Amino acid sequence: MVNETKERKTLSPKIDIVFQALFGEEGSERITTNLLETILNEKITEIDLSKNPILRREMPNDKLGILDIMAKINGNQNCDIELQMVKQEDIIERILFYWARIYTKGLKKSEDYKELEKTIVILISDKKIESLKKLEEYHTQWRIIENKNRKEILTDKFEICIIELDKINESKEKTNDKLLDWLYFIKNPESERVKEKMRENEAIREAKEKLDKISEDEKMQQLAWWREKAIYEENTEKNAAYRKGEQAGEKKNKIETAKKMKKENMPVDLIIKFTDLTKEEIDNIE
């Protein structure tokens, strides 16, 4: 007898539309609260996802990297979660821009600046961030502090949290790290760690059950495939551009070296050996 049951592929929570459907829609309050509590390391007694726009894009070439999830927490804090799958050279500047836009948006014309609410931006990046490459931690929290003693905080209204998923395997993993449990769920919801933690953490179990339902939806499957393809193509283009720029930089350095060697009247054969440039390229150097 032929088995006609189709094997269902669990959609990746790293795909933006899947992430939105999991954590950004009304009805996801418990799992989103649990996720945010582990990231921010604070108790959340109230969360509102009702104003979060669900941006289920229909076309594969829609722009990537928009605001993913907006939440109001504890009645007076704005929290944005940005999931970034494509490597962006200006990602820190983008995050600061998002923070500023959210922070100032809530102030009406006649209101006092004191009415501005605490704004938190959480960046979950699939790739390592170049400016943070010296830091081993996969989870960092940033505030404005006094430069000399590095203890006094200027204001509690600014906070940026950055998570680099690509650093998880390089960290000293802890079996009782609740944030790490969630990050493994986002990276690979079918991992053994997730299966184990589902028995301990009701929120992770609820998230996995919701993900299974989302994964059964044929429209979501198609949209997720489109998004995954678009992310892959954009990353491929960026990598190619980076390699091209890197090669151009190497060629420039070789030409500069050859120029100095020519000024010292060194033999052409020696210049070729040191720079890998052709004789014609060396002859054309002025």
Backbone torsions as a table, in degrees:
resi	resn	phi	psi	omega
1	MET	NA	131.6	-177.4
2	VAL	-82.0	131.3	178.2
3	ASN	-83.3	113.9	-175.5
4	GLU	-94.1	0.8	-179.3
5	THR	-71.0	125.8	-180.0
6	LYS	-82.0	138.4	177.7
7	GLU	-75.1	123.2	-178.4
8	ARG	-89.5	131.0	176.9
9	LYS	-93.3	126.8	177.1
10	THR	-69.8	124.4	-179.1
11	LEU	-69.6	147.9	-178.3
12	SER	-80.7	128.0	175.9
13	PRO	-65.0	-11.4	178.4
14	LYS	-76.6	-14.0	176.4
15	ILE	-78.8	129.5	-169.1
16	ASP	-54.8	-45.1	-177.2
17	ILE	-68.2	-30.7	176.7
18	VAL	-71.2	-43.3	178.5
19	PHE	-60.0	-42.8	178.4
20	GLN	-62.4	-46.3	-178.4
21	ALA	-64.3	-32.3	-179.3
22	LEU	-74.8	-48.4	-168.9
23	PHE	-112.8	-11.5	-171.7
24	GLY	-104.1	-9.6	-175.5
25	GLU	-95.5	151.0	173.4
26	GLU	-58.3	137.0	-173.5
27	GLY	107.1	-14.2	179.7
28	SER	-100.7	14.2	-172.2
29	GLU	-56.6	-42.3	-175.1
30	ARG	-68.0	-44.7	-177.3
31	ILE	-71.9	-35.9	178.8
32	THR	-69.2	-38.7	175.9
33	THR	-60.1	-45.3	-179.0
34	ASN	-64.1	-42.0	178.1
35	LEU	-61.7	-47.9	-177.3
36	LEU	-66.7	-36.8	178.0
37	GLU	-60.6	-38.9	-179.6
38	THR	-73.8	-30.8	178.9
39	ILE	-76.2	-46.1	-174.1
40	LEU	-88.1	-14.3	-179.0
41	ASN	57.5	44.6	175.9
42	GLU	-146.8	156.4	-178.9
43	LYS	-78.3	131.6	176.6
44	ILE	-111.8	115.5	-177.8
45	THR	-95.9	-15.9	-176.9
46	GLU	-149.6	137.3	177.1
47	ILE	-142.4	138.6	-179.3
48	ASP	-126.3	117.2	178.5
49	LEU	-107.7	6.8	-171.8
50	SER	-68.3	-26.3	-178.6
51	LYS	-93.3	4.0	-178.9
52	ASN	-77.8	120.3	178.3
53	PRO	-73.0	126.8	177.2
54	ILE	-89.4	106.8	-172.5
55	LEU	-102.9	74.5	179.2
56	ARG	-85.4	91.1	-174.2
57	ARG	-69.6	141.8	-172.5
58	GLU	-93.4	-19.0	-174.7
59	MET	-114.6	149.3	-176.2
60	PRO	-71.5	-20.5	-174.9
61	ASN	-100.7	14.7	176.5
62	ASP	-64.4	151.4	-175.1
63	LYS	-62.5	136.9	178.6
64	LEU	-89.8	162.7	170.3
65	GLY	82.0	31.1	175.8
66	ILE	-88.1	175.6	176.8
67	LEU	-63.8	129.6	-174.8
68	ASP	-92.4	-54.0	-176.9
69	ILE	-137.5	131.4	173.6
70	MET	-113.6	136.1	179.4
71	ALA	-141.3	143.4	170.8
72	LYS	-101.4	122.9	-177.8
73	ILE	-119.0	142.4	179.5
74	ASN	54.1	24.2	172.9
75	GLY	79.9	-17.2	-173.6
76	ASN	-141.8	18.6	178.8
77	GLN	-130.6	133.6	175.4
78	ASN	-96.8	130.9	-178.0
79	CYS	-130.7	124.9	177.2
80	ASP	-113.5	131.8	174.8
81	ILE	-110.2	119.0	-179.2
82	GLU	-109.7	119.0	177.1
83	LEU	-100.3	120.7	-174.9
84	GLN	-121.1	113.5	-179.6
85	MET	-99.3	-17.1	-177.3
86	VAL	-103.7	132.0	-179.8
87	LYS	-65.7	125.1	-179.8
88	GLN	-122.5	124.5	-179.6
89	GLU	-66.5	-28.4	-176.4
90	ASP	-105.4	29.4	-171.7
91	ILE	-61.6	-37.3	-179.6
92	ILE	-66.3	-43.3	177.4
93	GLU	-62.4	-38.6	179.0
94	ARG	-63.5	-42.9	-179.5
95	ILE	-65.6	-40.7	176.2
96	LEU	-62.5	-38.4	177.4
97	PHE	-64.3	-44.6	177.8
98	TYR	-59.2	-45.3	-179.3
99	TRP	-59.4	-48.6	-177.7
100	ALA	-61.6	-40.6	-179.1
101	ARG	-64.5	-43.3	-179.8
102	ILE	-68.9	-41.9	-176.9
103	TYR	-61.2	-42.8	-175.8
104	THR	-86.9	-18.8	-175.6
105	LYS	-64.5	-31.7	-174.9
106	GLY	-79.2	-7.5	-177.3
107	LEU	-90.5	119.8	178.0
108	LYS	-82.1	163.5	-170.8
109	LYS	-57.6	-39.3	-174.3
110	SER	-92.4	0.0	-174.8
111	GLU	-87.7	156.0	178.3
112	ASP	-80.1	153.3	179.1
113	TYR	-60.4	-24.4	179.7
114	LYS	-64.9	-17.0	-179.7
115	GLU	-78.2	-11.5	178.2
116	LEU	-61.3	135.7	-173.7
117	GLU	-99.1	154.8	176.4
118	LYS	-56.7	135.5	-179.0
119	THR	-126.1	129.0	-178.9
120	ILE	-120.8	131.6	172.5
121	VAL	-116.5	128.2	177.2
122	ILE	-111.8	120.8	176.3
123	LEU	-105.1	122.1	171.9
124	ILE	-109.1	107.1	-175.3
125	SER	-106.0	130.9	177.6
126	ASP	-72.7	-27.0	-177.5
127	LYS	-106.1	157.7	173.9
128	LYS	-68.3	147.0	180.0
129	ILE	-98.6	125.9	-171.8
130	GLU	-55.4	-44.1	-176.4
131	SER	-71.2	-11.6	-179.9
132	LEU	-111.1	13.8	-172.5
133	LYS	-64.5	-23.0	179.3
134	LYS	-77.5	-16.5	-179.1
135	LEU	-88.8	132.6	179.5
136	GLU	-83.4	-26.6	-175.3
137	GLU	-64.6	136.3	176.7
138	TYR	-84.7	-12.3	-178.7
139	HIS	-131.4	115.9	178.5
140	THR	-126.5	147.2	178.7
141	GLN	-120.3	133.3	-172.9
142	TRP	-122.6	133.6	175.4
143	ARG	-137.3	173.4	176.9
144	ILE	-91.7	115.9	-178.2
145	ILE	-124.7	160.7	178.1
146	GLU	-68.4	135.3	-168.6
147	ASN	-70.6	-29.7	-174.4
148	LYS	-81.0	-53.3	-176.9
149	ASN	-94.0	-13.7	175.5
150	ARG	55.5	30.6	178.5
151	LYS	-125.3	-40.8	-177.3
152	GLU	-73.3	124.6	179.2
153	ILE	-92.6	128.8	-177.5
154	LEU	-65.8	-43.5	-179.0
155	THR	-152.9	147.4	177.5
156	ASP	-91.6	6.1	-176.8
157	LYS	-89.7	-4.5	-179.7
158	PHE	-116.4	127.2	174.3
159	GLU	-156.3	132.9	175.0
160	ILE	-129.0	127.8	176.3
161	CYS	-112.2	134.4	-179.5
162	ILE	-124.1	128.1	177.8
163	ILE	-121.0	126.4	178.7
164	GLU	-111.5	103.7	-175.9
165	LEU	-61.9	-29.7	-176.8
166	ASP	-70.4	-11.9	-179.5
167	LYS	-94.1	-6.7	-173.8
168	ILE	-59.6	-45.4	-177.4
169	ASN	-67.0	-19.0	-178.7
170	GLU	-92.1	-9.0	-178.2
171	SER	-88.1	164.0	174.7
172	LYS	-81.6	102.1	-173.0
173	GLU	-72.5	141.6	178.6
174	LYS	-115.0	133.9	-177.6
175	THR	-69.7	-23.1	-177.2
176	ASN	-106.6	23.0	179.0
177	ASP	-88.8	106.4	-175.9
178	LYS	-67.2	-33.4	177.6
179	LEU	-66.1	-42.2	179.2
180	LEU	-61.5	-34.5	176.6
181	ASP	-58.9	-45.8	-179.7
182	TRP	-66.8	-39.7	-177.8
183	LEU	-67.9	-34.3	174.1
184	TYR	-66.9	-35.1	176.1
185	PHE	-62.8	-42.8	-179.9
186	ILE	-67.7	-40.4	-179.4
187	LYS	-71.8	-46.7	-176.5
188	ASN	-153.2	91.5	-176.9
189	PRO	-66.1	-10.2	179.1
190	GLU	-98.8	6.8	-177.6
191	SER	-69.7	158.3	-179.8
192	GLU	-63.3	-35.4	179.0
193	ARG	-62.2	-42.7	179.8
194	VAL	-64.3	-43.8	179.2
195	LYS	-60.2	-37.7	179.0
196	GLU	-70.5	-43.7	-176.5
197	LYS	-72.6	-21.2	176.3
198	MET	-61.0	-27.6	179.3
199	ARG	-77.8	-18.5	-176.4
200	GLU	-105.2	-32.6	-173.0
201	ASN	-115.3	110.7	-177.6
202	GLU	-63.0	-35.3	-178.3
203	ALA	-66.4	-41.4	177.9
204	ILE	-66.7	-39.3	177.3
205	ARG	-62.8	-42.0	178.4
206	GLU	-64.4	-39.7	179.4
207	ALA	-65.1	-40.7	179.5
208	LYS	-65.9	-40.5	178.6
209	GLU	-65.0	-39.3	178.3
210	LYS	-68.2	-39.1	178.2
211	LEU	-62.3	-39.1	178.3
212	ASP	-61.5	-40.3	178.6
213	LYS	-67.3	-42.8	178.4
214	ILE	-61.1	-38.6	-177.0
215	SER	-68.8	-18.9	179.1
216	GLU	-85.1	-13.3	-178.2
217	ASP	-78.0	119.1	-175.4
218	GLU	-63.7	-36.7	179.3
219	LYS	-65.9	-42.7	178.5
220	MET	-65.0	-36.2	177.1
221	GLN	-59.5	-45.1	-179.0
222	GLN	-67.2	-44.9	179.2
223	LEU	-63.0	-41.6	179.3
224	ALA	-63.4	-39.3	178.2
225	TRP	-63.2	-43.9	177.7
226	TRP	-59.5	-47.7	-176.9
227	ARG	-64.4	-42.6	-179.9
228	GLU	-61.6	-41.2	178.8
229	LYS	-65.5	-43.1	-179.9
230	ALA	-64.3	-40.4	178.8
231	ILE	-64.1	-44.5	-179.8
232	TYR	-61.2	-45.6	-177.8
233	GLU	-65.7	-40.0	-179.3
234	GLU	-68.1	-41.1	177.1
235	ASN	-63.2	-39.1	178.9
236	THR	-63.1	-43.4	178.9
237	GLU	-63.2	-42.0	-179.2
238	LYS	-66.8	-40.0	178.6
239	ASN	-64.6	-39.7	179.2
240	ALA	-65.4	-41.7	179.5
241	ALA	-65.1	-38.5	179.2
242	TYR	-64.6	-44.7	179.8
243	ARG	-63.6	-39.2	179.2
244	LYS	-63.1	-43.4	178.5
245	GLY	-65.7	-37.7	179.4
246	GLU	-65.0	-43.1	179.5
247	GLN	-65.2	-38.8	178.8
248	ALA	-64.5	-38.3	178.5
249	GLY	-65.8	-40.2	178.6
250	GLU	-64.5	-41.4	-179.5
251	LYS	-64.6	-40.0	179.4
252	LYS	-62.5	-42.1	179.4
253	ASN	-64.3	-39.0	178.8
254	LYS	-64.4	-40.7	179.9
255	ILE	-65.4	-40.6	178.7
256	GLU	-63.9	-40.2	178.1
257	THR	-64.1	-44.8	179.5
258	ALA	-62.6	-38.1	-179.9
259	LYS	-61.2	-44.3	179.7
260	LYS	-66.5	-38.8	-179.6
261	MET	-67.2	-35.7	178.2
262	LYS	-66.6	-37.5	178.7
263	LYS	-63.7	-29.1	178.6
264	GLU	-87.7	6.7	177.8
265	ASN	59.1	37.1	177.5
266	MET	-78.0	149.6	-178.5
267	PRO	-60.1	145.6	-179.3
268	VAL	-59.8	-39.8	-179.6
269	ASP	-59.2	-38.1	179.9
270	LEU	-70.2	-38.8	178.8
271	ILE	-64.1	-42.1	177.9
272	ILE	-60.4	-42.7	-178.2
273	LYS	-63.6	-39.2	-175.7
274	PHE	-81.6	-28.2	-172.9
275	THR	-112.8	-15.4	-175.6
276	ASP	65.4	14.0	175.6
277	LEU	-81.1	157.3	177.5
278	THR	-81.4	163.5	178.8
279	LYS	-61.1	-38.2	179.9
280	GLU	-64.1	-42.3	179.1
281	GLU	-63.7	-39.4	-179.3
282	ILE	-69.0	-40.0	178.6
283	ASP	-62.2	-30.3	-177.7
284	ASN	-83.2	-5.2	179.0
285	ILE	-79.1	127.9	-178.8
286	GLU	-97.0	NA	NA
